[in-house]
């Protein structure tokens, strides 16, 4: 999973002290740490990062991408 597409910014989330992608990655994994597929994790993060980045401004749009095995399970 990448923080965004190759031509996009990796935006700072000053309210939480992290980058948008890192913040939402950690938050999503903590909310549902067991049996979360990469596809589900990516979709959660993609929606949240895209929404937050659009609030900063359209020119700062950031959309995480998933490459590889989307069926892989992330968790404990």
ROLUMNU-615869 format. One record per residue (C-alpha): x, y, z; residue in three letters. Coordinates in nm, 4 decimals, padded with zeros to 6 digits. Example, Ala and Ser with C-alpha at 12.3 -4.5 7.8 and 13.67 -1.06 7.14 Angstrom:
<nodes>
> u  v  w  r
> 01.2300  -00.4500  00.7800  ALA .
> 01.3670  -00.1060  00.7140  SER .
</nodes>
This chain:
<nodes>
> u  v  w  r
> 00.0000  00.0000  00.0000  UNK .
> 00.1285  00.3454  -00.0853  UNK .
> 00.0446  00.6796  00.0772  UNK .
> -00.0694  00.8207  -00.2560  UNK .
> -00.0250  00.8178  -00.6287  UNK .
> 00.3143  00.9051  -00.7755  UNK .
> 00.2184  01.2664  -00.8546  UNK .
> 00.0521  01.3436  -00.5203  UNK .
> 00.1656  01.5001  -00.1952  UNK .
> 00.1995  01.3063  00.1289  UNK .
> 00.0046  01.5538  00.3392  UNK .
> 00.0797  01.6407  00.6989  UNK .
> -00.1984  01.5996  00.9564  UNK .
> -00.0954  01.8693  01.2025  UNK .
> -00.3924  01.7979  01.4311  UNK .
> -00.2618  01.4453  01.5004  UNK .
> 00.1130  01.4932  01.4534  UNK .
> 00.1486  01.2464  01.1656  UNK .
> 00.1062  01.2305  00.7914  UNK .
> -00.2529  01.1619  00.6800  UNK .
> -00.1702  00.8140  00.5557  UNK .
> 00.0243  00.7101  00.8662  UNK .
> -00.2438  00.8409  01.0998  UNK .
> -00.5270  00.6599  00.9224  UNK .
> -00.3238  00.3401  00.8817  UNK .
> -00.2584  00.3216  01.2561  UNK .
> -00.6143  00.4225  01.3449  UNK .
> -00.7701  00.1606  01.1150  UNK .
> -00.5459  -00.1185  01.2419  UNK .
> -00.6190  -00.0291  01.6047  UNK .
> -00.9950  -00.0146  01.5463  UNK .
> -01.0089  -00.3660  01.3980  UNK .
> -00.6777  -00.5450  01.4570  UNK .
> -00.7971  -00.8986  01.3798  UNK .
> -00.8607  -01.0529  01.0404  UNK .
> -00.8600  -00.7339  00.8373  UNK .
> -00.7884  -00.8032  00.4714  UNK .
> -00.5534  -00.5740  00.2812  UNK .
> -00.8420  -00.4852  00.0487  UNK .
> -01.0650  -00.3810  00.3409  UNK .
> -00.7824  -00.1949  00.5143  UNK .
> -00.6931  -00.0147  00.1921  UNK .
> -01.0531  00.0863  00.1256  UNK .
> -01.0944  00.2287  00.4777  UNK .
> -00.7703  00.4220  00.4569  UNK .
> -00.8289  00.5380  00.0984  UNK .
> -01.1679  00.6880  00.1854  UNK .
> -01.0416  00.8632  00.4980  UNK .
> -00.7200  01.0001  00.3459  UNK .
> -00.8957  01.1143  00.0290  UNK .
> -01.1665  01.2922  00.2293  UNK .
> -00.9198  01.4619  00.4660  UNK .
> -00.6876  01.5681  00.1857  UNK .
> -00.9759  01.7257  -00.0091  UNK .
> -01.0553  01.9379  00.2966  UNK .
> -00.7023  02.0793  00.2754  UNK .
> -00.7646  02.1662  -00.0903  UNK .
> -00.8230  01.9928  -00.4239  UNK .
> -00.4606  02.0561  -00.5243  UNK .
> -00.3516  01.8497  -00.2216  UNK .
> -00.5633  01.5448  -00.3065  UNK .
> -00.4029  01.2232  -00.1835  UNK .
> -00.5360  00.8772  -00.2725  UNK .
> -00.3566  00.5700  -00.1332  UNK .
> -00.3051  00.2819  -00.3758  UNK .
> -00.2892  -00.0925  -00.3222  UNK .
> -00.0534  -00.3140  -00.5175  UNK .
> -00.0023  -00.6851  -00.4738  UNK .
> -00.2088  -00.9427  -00.2880  UNK .
> -00.5333  -00.7756  -00.1788  UNK .
> -00.6588  -01.0973  -00.0148  UNK .
> -00.3773  -01.1058  00.2388  UNK .
> -00.5008  -01.0777  00.5995  UNK .
> -00.3457  -00.8181  00.8271  UNK .
> -00.3670  -00.8592  01.2032  UNK .
> -00.2496  -01.0598  01.4962  UNK .
</nodes>
